[in-house]
């Protein structure tokens, strides 16, 4: 956990070094950082804000997995309110929905994009079958799966599907939570 001031310092340095993308999700630990207050400290046009839907928290704080269109819409609006923004740059299905098909989720995400609430849509932790379903539902812009030199989860099938459908691949945990960083000082 870090303080709000430490988070502001980190994001400020991140932007100074040319970074732009800030990702959050309703299911990510919040610790002591108010993401909305943090985001408001910086010019909105310098930030690309991504968040997730499908996997979220209910009123009691329990994790739920739902991709029903009305739930995705509600999650989008709640995240916009929590983050203090009037649109999201990227909204991704965090995991495959347990209660509806990927096609239905993609349709709901595409509707939010048509309304101007989100600029780009995507899915995370997706199989080739999931991606095929998202494409059938109107398509997505991004797939975000774990990928590194240690964990090569994306199969050639996913790379082929992304290329075939003009979907950008956005890997996560590329440095495996620090395992792939040389921590030895260099001379």
C-alpha angles and dihedrals in degrees: 000000000000134000125256090251092051090050091051090050092050094048091045091054090044090056092044089055092052102266121141112161118095117180127195137157137195089245097051116103110263100197106175099324121112101206093195092055090044093052092048090060091070134054107272092221090062093056132077104199120199128181139165141244137188093053106065144136125265124219092279093050095254117142115250132183116211133147099180109138094240090052093048090050091049091047091050092051092045091052092048089052094045091049095041096234134129093218139015122232093211132013116185134183099245094208136355108288115248096207105044138026125268086247091062091047091051091050090053092047092048090052091054089050092050088053091053095243092119132026099202134018133203151147134245132208090019133167123213088258091053091051091050088054093049090051090051089053094058102289137270133239101220142031115198114194133155112269135162142131087277100040114039098178097153107087124206086259091064093046090049092048092049091050093044093051099036092247117155118229115226109186123203132204090025091158093041095238090307099315091116096050120102102233094182114104113247122225 
